[in-house]
Amino acid sequence: MKPKLIVTIGNIALKSMKLYFPSSEQLKSFKLMNDIGKVIRDTTPWVYPLYHTSWRGRTHRDAKKQKNDWLKILCILKENNGN
């Protein structure tokens, strides 16, 4: 399997990607609260960190914003296919 994109859901999954891709400068500095919506492009595959969709996750980012984050995935995949 060769995914084009890894979507992490929550901070624990984001931390695991930081361990998996230790040379990624973008991941090293990525903070969900400040960088949500940004795609990590210095990894293969790309990484798209999102908040967890649980009630607790919605305390940091409301459901409407989270829905928009999820809707961006198709655009990200289309962009990635061009590379």
Buried (B, 14 or more C-beta within 10 A) or exposed (E): EEEBBBBBBBBEBBEEBBEEBEEBEBBEEBEBEEBBEEBBBEBEBBBBBBBBBEEEBBEBBEEEEBEEBEEBBEEBBEBBEEE
